Amino acid sequence: MKAVHLTGARAVGKSAVGWELFGRALRAGLPVAYLDTAQLGFHADPDHHRHNVTAVAANHHAAGARWLILTGPPTPAPPGATTCHLTATPEVLSTRRLRRSRGEGPPIPGDDLRGLTAARLAELPDTIPVDADLTVDTTGLTAVEAADAVLALLPDWFRAVSR
C-alpha cells in the first residue's frame, strides 16, 4: 500500500491538505483511506499511538485500500510511507491558530486549540523536529494549492488525480 504522511506544526494545514488529497483520490476512483493519526485515541504513550496507527493502517489495507493518506504528529507511519513535512512562517501559524481558537476554520473533533488564549497559543512551537522525505511550505497557499505542491513532489502518486 502506498502511503503519504503529512506532518508539521499545529495549524500548518495537515488535515486540510490531507482531506483535499483524499477527496481527489476518491473522485479519481482510487481505493484510498484517510487517517488522522491525532484522532486515534487521545493517549500520551507513543507506543500505544504507534500501535494504533499500525493496526488501523493494516485494517484499511485488508479492506481494500491501496493508497493511504495520514495526517498528524510525526508518529511513525507504516513502513514505506513517504513523510511530507508541511511548514509555514511563524506569523501564518499564529494567525491560523488564533482563528482555530475562535472556532473558525475546519471543524476538527477534539480540537484542543479551540478556546485557547492568545498567550497560550503563543507558547506552541512553530517547528517540530521530523525526519521527512519531502517538505512543502504552506505559507500563502490554500489547501488546494498546498495539495498541488505535495502532488508535484510525488510523481508516482495519484497520476489519475486532478482537481
Kinemage of the C-alpha trace (Angstrom):
@kinemage 1
@onewidth
@group {chain A} dominant
@subgroup {mainchain}
@vectorlist {calphas} color= white
{ca met a 1} P 0.000 0.000 0.000
{ca lys a 2} L 1.330 3.445 -0.912
{ca ala a 3} L 1.162 5.920 1.946
{ca val a 4} L 1.947 9.582 2.465
{ca his a 5} L 2.183 11.007 5.981
{ca leu a 6} L 1.647 14.762 6.277
{ca thr a 7} L 3.282 16.184 9.410
{ca gly a 8} L 4.059 19.632 10.728
{ca ala a 9} L 3.423 22.159 13.467
{ca arg a 10} L -0.066 22.786 14.838
{ca ala a 11} L -2.323 24.620 12.316
{ca val a 12} L 0.107 24.229 9.425
{ca gly a 13} L -2.653 22.631 7.311
{ca lys a 14} L -2.103 18.890 7.717
{ca ser a 15} L -5.783 17.971 7.953
{ca ala a 16} L -6.936 20.420 5.272
{ca val a 17} L -4.286 19.292 2.775
{ca gly a 18} L -4.760 15.604 3.606
{ca trp a 19} L -8.528 15.860 3.199
{ca glu a 20} L -8.042 17.604 -0.155
{ca leu a 21} L -5.750 14.788 -1.350
{ca phe a 22} L -8.236 12.195 -0.075
{ca gly a 23} L -11.134 13.829 -1.937
{ca arg a 24} L -9.165 13.942 -5.165
{ca ala a 25} L -8.227 10.268 -4.871
{ca leu a 26} L -11.856 9.304 -4.178
{ca arg a 27} L -13.096 11.290 -7.192
{ca ala a 28} L -10.464 9.511 -9.310
{ca gly a 29} L -11.846 6.149 -8.167
{ca leu a 30} L -8.722 5.079 -6.290
{ca pro a 31} L -9.080 2.664 -3.348
{ca val a 32} L -7.896 5.188 -0.747
{ca ala a 33} L -8.188 5.637 3.008
{ca tyr a 34} L -7.633 8.704 5.171
{ca leu a 35} L -6.283 8.537 8.700
{ca asp a 36} L -5.856 11.494 11.034
{ca thr a 37} L -3.395 9.974 13.484
{ca ala a 38} L -4.221 12.591 16.123
{ca gln a 39} L -7.735 11.126 16.252
{ca leu a 40} L -6.583 7.591 17.125
{ca gly a 41} L -7.145 7.827 20.818
{ca phe a 42} L -6.040 10.764 22.849
{ca his a 43} L -3.257 8.861 24.558
{ca ala a 44} L 0.115 10.216 25.701
{ca asp a 45} L 2.036 6.952 25.311
{ca pro a 46} L 3.832 6.987 21.924
{ca asp a 47} L 3.986 3.176 21.790
{ca his a 48} L 0.217 2.972 22.218
{ca his a 49} L -0.240 5.564 19.479
{ca arg a 50} L 2.187 3.782 17.128
{ca his a 51} L 0.320 0.507 17.676
{ca asn a 52} L -3.000 2.199 16.821
{ca val a 53} L -1.615 3.692 13.597
{ca thr a 54} L -0.171 0.344 12.516
{ca ala a 55} L -3.377 -1.559 13.332
{ca val a 56} L -5.731 0.874 11.594
{ca ala a 57} L -3.487 1.078 8.510
{ca ala a 58} L -3.464 -2.729 8.309
{ca asn a 59} L -7.260 -2.806 8.620
{ca his a 60} L -7.632 -0.272 5.804
{ca his a 61} L -5.349 -2.391 3.631
{ca ala a 62} L -7.273 -5.569 4.464
{ca ala a 63} L -10.489 -3.761 3.486
{ca gly a 64} L -9.064 -2.967 0.042
{ca ala a 65} L -7.320 0.393 0.376
{ca arg a 66} L -4.181 0.586 -1.737
{ca trp a 67} L -3.468 4.253 -1.010
{ca leu a 68} L -3.296 5.758 2.472
{ca ile a 69} L -3.164 9.410 3.451
{ca leu a 70} L -2.109 10.002 7.057
{ca thr a 71} L -2.096 13.365 8.799
{ca gly a 72} L -0.932 14.314 12.243
{ca pro a 73} L 2.079 14.438 14.502
{ca pro a 74} L 5.269 12.723 13.356
{ca thr a 75} L 4.228 9.372 14.777
{ca pro a 76} L 5.998 6.631 12.873
{ca ala a 77} L 3.994 5.914 9.747
{ca pro a 78} L 3.598 2.448 8.266
{ca pro a 79} L 6.752 1.053 6.638
{ca gly a 80} L 7.386 2.514 3.205
{ca ala a 81} L 5.300 5.645 3.768
{ca thr a 82} L 6.577 8.900 2.322
{ca thr a 83} L 6.740 11.593 5.000
{ca cys a 84} L 5.904 15.108 3.821
{ca his a 85} L 6.628 17.851 6.346
{ca leu a 86} L 4.418 20.919 5.957
{ca thr a 87} L 5.810 24.258 7.145
{ca ala a 88} L 4.622 27.865 7.377
{ca thr a 89} L 6.037 31.083 8.761
{ca pro a 90} L 5.506 31.807 12.460
{ca glu a 91} L 3.201 34.705 11.510
{ca val a 92} L 0.973 32.461 9.387
{ca leu a 93} L 0.871 29.766 12.073
{ca ser a 94} L -0.058 32.367 14.690
{ca thr a 95} L -2.922 33.675 12.541
{ca arg a 96} L -4.231 30.176 11.761
{ca arg a 97} L -4.050 29.132 15.426
{ca leu a 98} L -5.867 32.242 16.583
{ca arg a 99} L -8.655 31.600 14.061
{ca arg a 100} L -8.966 27.992 15.224
{ca ser a 101} L -9.071 29.099 18.867
{ca arg a 102} L -12.078 31.249 17.962
{ca gly a 103} L -13.834 28.299 16.326
{ca glu a 104} L -13.094 29.408 12.774
{ca gly a 105} L -11.635 27.048 10.210
{ca pro a 106} L -12.229 23.339 9.802
{ca pro a 107} L -14.352 21.607 12.465
{ca ile a 108} L -11.848 19.142 13.895
{ca pro a 109} L -13.185 16.763 16.566
{ca gly a 110} L -11.242 17.134 19.793
{ca asp a 111} L -9.572 20.357 18.584
{ca asp a 112} L -7.697 21.475 21.679
{ca leu a 113} L -6.821 24.833 20.086
{ca arg a 114} L -10.455 25.864 20.423
{ca gly a 115} L -10.869 28.323 23.263
{ca leu a 116} L -7.157 28.814 23.991
{ca thr a 117} L -5.979 32.309 24.851
{ca ala a 118} L -3.532 34.189 22.653
{ca ala a 119} L -0.916 33.806 25.382
{ca arg a 120} L -1.311 30.028 25.430
{ca leu a 121} L -1.285 29.844 21.620
{ca ala a 122} L 1.999 31.803 21.593
{ca glu a 123} L 3.610 29.011 23.642
{ca leu a 124} L 3.058 26.423 20.883
{ca pro a 125} L 6.170 25.552 18.856
{ca asp a 126} L 6.350 26.852 15.287
{ca thr a 127} L 8.588 23.986 14.218
{ca ile a 128} L 8.832 20.346 15.170
{ca pro a 129} L 11.777 18.051 14.540
{ca val a 130} L 10.991 15.450 11.931
{ca asp a 131} L 12.918 13.255 9.526
{ca ala a 132} L 10.942 13.898 6.337
{ca asp a 133} L 11.316 12.758 2.754
{ca leu a 134} L 9.708 15.950 1.410
{ca thr a 135} L 8.932 19.469 2.624
{ca val a 136} L 6.196 21.834 1.424
{ca asp a 137} L 5.864 25.413 2.658
{ca thr a 138} L 2.141 26.214 3.007
{ca thr a 139} L 2.703 29.925 3.660
{ca gly a 140} L 0.313 31.857 1.426
{ca leu a 141} L -1.223 28.685 -0.045
{ca thr a 142} L -4.780 27.439 0.119
{ca ala a 143} L -5.327 23.763 0.932
{ca val a 144} L -5.914 23.130 -2.790
{ca glu a 145} L -2.644 24.831 -3.740
{ca ala a 146} L -0.722 23.039 -0.983
{ca ala a 147} L -2.155 19.700 -2.189
{ca asp a 148} L -0.950 20.582 -5.699
{ca ala a 149} L 2.529 21.244 -4.272
{ca val a 150} L 2.544 17.893 -2.432
{ca leu a 151} L 1.453 16.009 -5.554
{ca ala a 152} L 4.133 17.754 -7.632
{ca leu a 153} L 6.723 16.151 -5.334
{ca leu a 154} L 5.133 12.693 -5.582
{ca pro a 155} L 5.434 11.822 -9.296
{ca asp a 156} L 4.407 8.165 -8.796
{ca trp a 157} L 1.350 9.142 -6.793
{ca phe a 158} L -2.133 9.826 -7.998
{ca arg a 159} L -1.353 10.156 -11.683
{ca ala a 160} L -5.114 9.943 -12.190
{ca val a 161} L -5.846 12.595 -9.572
{ca ser a 162} L -6.752 16.090 -10.636
{ca arg a 163} L -8.767 18.905 -9.181
